[in-house]
Amino acid sequence: METPEPSWRRRLLVEALAVVAAPAPSQAAWVKKHGVVTDEIALDFDHVFRMAEDLVEGELLSRDALPDLRAIDSIFEQMTLDESPDRWATAALASDAGWIRVRELAQQVLAREGVGALALPDISVVR
């Protein structure tokens, strides 16, 4: 299997961040549109977060983005360890402190990287 081009990997990261950074109503609509559960937002971020160091080394992402990306990853990890399923309910997108904080961090990363407003990406779900 070939490794995706760095610019393509950057686009995947930006798209995942766009979903994390979106207002709660937009996130809820995205989840509903694609027929996925809310934790898919965190899972998508987790997949692309693993590429962040390589993107920095390839000069496609600023090193300054890493602390915020690590903080987002840490918050999602803490949310996963929490035994309350309420944190992953669609309603939590608007009220849960973890969701609010990751949204702020993702917005900061996108702004720092010079990424303007984006439409939320479409995804293909294999069932």
CYANA upper distance limits for C-alpha pairs under 8 A (distance plus 0.5 A):
  4 PRO  CA      8 TRP  CA      6.90
  4 PRO  CA      9 ARG  CA      6.96
  5 GLU  CA      9 ARG  CA      6.89
  6 PRO  CA     10 ARG  CA      6.68
  6 PRO  CA     55 LEU  CA      7.28
  6 PRO  CA     58 GLY  CA      7.92
  6 PRO  CA     60 LEU  CA      8.04
  7 SER  CA     11 ARG  CA      6.76
  7 SER  CA     60 LEU  CA      7.71
  8 TRP  CA     12 LEU  CA      6.89
  9 ARG  CA     13 LEU  CA      6.88
  9 ARG  CA     48 VAL  CA      8.05
  9 ARG  CA     51 MET  CA      7.83
  9 ARG  CA     55 LEU  CA      8.29
 10 ARG  CA     14 VAL  CA      6.65
 10 ARG  CA     55 LEU  CA      7.31
 10 ARG  CA     60 LEU  CA      7.30
 10 ARG  CA     61 LEU  CA      8.07
 11 ARG  CA     15 GLU  CA      6.53
 12 LEU  CA     16 ALA  CA      6.66
 12 LEU  CA     48 VAL  CA      7.10
 13 LEU  CA     17 LEU  CA      6.60
 13 LEU  CA     45 PHE  CA      7.75
 13 LEU  CA     48 VAL  CA      5.83
 13 LEU  CA     49 PHE  CA      7.50
 13 LEU  CA     52 ALA  CA      8.40
 14 VAL  CA     18 ALA  CA      6.54
 14 VAL  CA    110 LEU  CA      7.81
 15 GLU  CA     19 VAL  CA      7.05
 15 GLU  CA    120 LEU  CA      7.51
 15 GLU  CA    121 PRO  CA      6.68
 16 ALA  CA     20 VAL  CA      6.91
 16 ALA  CA     41 ILE  CA      7.91
 16 ALA  CA     44 ASP  CA      6.53
 16 ALA  CA     45 PHE  CA      5.84
 16 ALA  CA     48 VAL  CA      7.90
 17 LEU  CA     21 ALA  CA      6.35
 17 LEU  CA     45 PHE  CA      7.36
 17 LEU  CA    106 ALA  CA      6.12
 17 LEU  CA    107 GLN  CA      8.27
 17 LEU  CA    110 LEU  CA      7.79
 18 ALA  CA     22 ALA  CA      6.45
 18 ALA  CA    106 ALA  CA      7.90
 18 ALA  CA    107 GLN  CA      8.34
 18 ALA  CA    110 LEU  CA      8.23
 18 ALA  CA    118 LEU  CA      7.17
 18 ALA  CA    119 ALA  CA      8.35
 18 ALA  CA    120 LEU  CA      6.82
 19 VAL  CA     27 GLN  CA      6.94
 19 VAL  CA     41 ILE  CA      7.25
 19 VAL  CA    120 LEU  CA      6.50
 19 VAL  CA    121 PRO  CA      8.23
 20 VAL  CA     27 GLN  CA      8.17
 20 VAL  CA     41 ILE  CA      6.98
 20 VAL  CA     42 ALA  CA      8.18
 20 VAL  CA     45 PHE  CA      8.22
 20 VAL  CA    102 VAL  CA      7.32
 20 VAL  CA    103 ARG  CA      6.01
 20 VAL  CA    106 ALA  CA      6.70
 21 ALA  CA    102 VAL  CA      7.81
 21 ALA  CA    103 ARG  CA      4.82
 21 ALA  CA    104 GLU  CA      7.15
 21 ALA  CA    105 LEU  CA      8.12
 21 ALA  CA    106 ALA  CA      5.44
 21 ALA  CA    107 GLN  CA      5.61
 22 ALA  CA     26 SER  CA      6.51
 22 ALA  CA     27 GLN  CA      6.52
 22 ALA  CA    103 ARG  CA      7.36
 22 ALA  CA    120 LEU  CA      8.47
 23 PRO  CA     27 GLN  CA      6.80
 23 PRO  CA    103 ARG  CA      8.22
 24 ALA  CA     28 ALA  CA      6.61
 24 ALA  CA     93 LEU  CA      5.73
 24 ALA  CA     94 ALA  CA      5.59
 25 PRO  CA     29 ALA  CA      6.67
 25 PRO  CA     94 ALA  CA      8.05
 26 SER  CA     30 TRP  CA      6.59
 27 GLN  CA     31 VAL  CA      6.70
 27 GLN  CA     93 LEU  CA      7.99
 28 ALA  CA     32 LYS  CA      6.71
 28 ALA  CA     38 THR  CA      8.23
 28 ALA  CA     90 THR  CA      6.59
 28 ALA  CA     93 LEU  CA      7.90
 29 ALA  CA     33 LYS  CA      6.41
 30 TRP  CA     34 HIS  CA      6.75
 30 TRP  CA    120 LEU  CA      7.94
 31 VAL  CA     35 GLY  CA      6.48
 31 VAL  CA     36 VAL  CA      5.83
 31 VAL  CA     37 VAL  CA      6.72
 31 VAL  CA     38 THR  CA      6.69
 31 VAL  CA     40 GLU  CA      8.49
 32 LYS  CA     36 VAL  CA      7.13
 34 HIS  CA    122 ASP  CA      8.28
 34 HIS  CA    123 ILE  CA      7.53
 34 HIS  CA    124 SER  CA      8.36
 34 HIS  CA    125 VAL  CA      7.97
 36 VAL  CA     40 GLU  CA      7.05
 37 VAL  CA     90 THR  CA      8.48
 38 THR  CA     42 ALA  CA      8.32
 38 THR  CA     88 TRP  CA      6.28
 38 THR  CA     89 ALA  CA      7.04
 38 THR  CA     90 THR  CA      6.52
 39 ASP  CA     43 LEU  CA      6.72
 39 ASP  CA     88 TRP  CA      6.48
 40 GLU  CA     44 ASP  CA      6.43
 41 ILE  CA     45 PHE  CA      6.89
 42 ALA  CA     46 ASP  CA      6.58
 42 ALA  CA     76 PHE  CA      6.98
 43 LEU  CA     47 HIS  CA      6.80
 44 ASP  CA     48 VAL  CA      7.14
 45 PHE  CA     49 PHE  CA      6.33
 45 PHE  CA     73 ASP  CA      8.42
 46 ASP  CA     50 ARG  CA      7.22
 46 ASP  CA     73 ASP  CA      7.38
 47 HIS  CA     51 MET  CA      8.36
 48 VAL  CA     52 ALA  CA      7.59
 49 PHE  CA     69 LEU  CA      7.62
 49 PHE  CA     73 ASP  CA      8.14
 51 MET  CA     55 LEU  CA      6.80
 52 ALA  CA     56 VAL  CA      6.77
 52 ALA  CA     61 LEU  CA      7.91
 52 ALA  CA     66 LEU  CA      7.75
 53 GLU  CA     57 GLU  CA      6.75
 53 GLU  CA     66 LEU  CA      8.24
 54 ASP  CA     58 GLY  CA      6.58
 55 LEU  CA     59 GLU  CA      6.61
 55 LEU  CA     60 LEU  CA      5.61
 55 LEU  CA     61 LEU  CA      5.86
 56 VAL  CA     60 LEU  CA      6.33
 56 VAL  CA     61 LEU  CA      5.18
 56 VAL  CA     62 SER  CA      6.23
 56 VAL  CA     63 ARG  CA      6.27
 61 LEU  CA     65 ALA  CA      7.60
 61 LEU  CA    113 GLU  CA      7.68
 62 SER  CA     66 LEU  CA      8.17
 62 SER  CA    113 GLU  CA      7.62
 64 ASP  CA     68 ASP  CA      8.45
 65 ALA  CA     69 LEU  CA      6.70
 65 ALA  CA    109 VAL  CA      6.21
 65 ALA  CA    112 ARG  CA      8.03
 65 ALA  CA    113 GLU  CA      8.33
 66 LEU  CA     70 ARG  CA      6.47
 67 PRO  CA     71 ALA  CA      6.63
 68 ASP  CA     72 ILE  CA      6.73
 68 ASP  CA    105 LEU  CA      6.38
 68 ASP  CA    106 ALA  CA      7.97
 68 ASP  CA    108 GLN  CA      8.45
 68 ASP  CA    109 VAL  CA      7.32
 69 LEU  CA     73 ASP  CA      6.77
 69 LEU  CA    105 LEU  CA      8.10
 69 LEU  CA    106 ALA  CA      8.03
 69 LEU  CA    109 VAL  CA      8.15
 70 ARG  CA     74 SER  CA      6.58
 71 ALA  CA     75 ILE  CA      6.64
 71 ALA  CA    102 VAL  CA      8.37
 71 ALA  CA    105 LEU  CA      8.32
 72 ILE  CA     76 PHE  CA      6.73
 72 ILE  CA    102 VAL  CA      5.77
 72 ILE  CA    105 LEU  CA      7.30
 72 ILE  CA    106 ALA  CA      8.05
 73 ASP  CA     77 GLU  CA      6.62
 74 SER  CA     78 GLN  CA      6.66
 75 ILE  CA     79 MET  CA      6.64
 75 ILE  CA     98 GLY  CA      6.72
 75 ILE  CA    102 VAL  CA      7.63
 76 PHE  CA     80 THR  CA      6.68
 76 PHE  CA     98 GLY  CA      7.94
 77 GLU  CA     81 LEU  CA      6.85
 78 GLN  CA     82 ASP  CA      6.84
 79 MET  CA     87 ARG  CA      7.40
 79 MET  CA     98 GLY  CA      7.61
 85 PRO  CA     89 ALA  CA      7.36
 86 ASP  CA     92 ALA  CA      7.21
 87 ARG  CA     92 ALA  CA      6.08
 87 ARG  CA     96 ASP  CA      7.09
 88 TRP  CA     92 ALA  CA      6.97
 88 TRP  CA     93 LEU  CA      8.36
 89 ALA  CA     93 LEU  CA      7.88
 91 ALA  CA     95 SER  CA      7.58
 92 ALA  CA     96 ASP  CA      5.45
 92 ALA  CA     99 TRP  CA      7.84
 93 LEU  CA     99 TRP  CA      6.16
 93 LEU  CA    100 ILE  CA      7.83
 94 ALA  CA     99 TRP  CA      7.87
 94 ALA  CA    100 ILE  CA      7.58
 95 SER  CA     99 TRP  CA      8.00
 95 SER  CA    100 ILE  CA      7.60
 96 ASP  CA    100 ILE  CA      6.77
 97 ALA  CA    101 ARG  CA      6.58
 98 GLY  CA    102 VAL  CA      6.68
 99 TRP  CA    103 ARG  CA      6.58
100 ILE  CA    104 GLU  CA      6.92
101 ARG  CA    105 LEU  CA      6.75
102 VAL  CA    106 ALA  CA      6.49
103 ARG  CA    107 GLN  CA      6.68
104 GLU  CA    108 GLN  CA      6.79
105 LEU  CA    109 VAL  CA      6.82
106 ALA  CA    110 LEU  CA      6.71
107 GLN  CA    111 ALA  CA      6.62
108 GLN  CA    112 ARG  CA      6.51
109 VAL  CA    113 GLU  CA      6.58
110 LEU  CA    114 GLY  CA      6.75
110 LEU  CA    115 VAL  CA      5.60
110 LEU  CA    116 GLY  CA      7.83
111 ALA  CA    115 VAL  CA      6.19
111 ALA  CA    116 GLY  CA      7.46
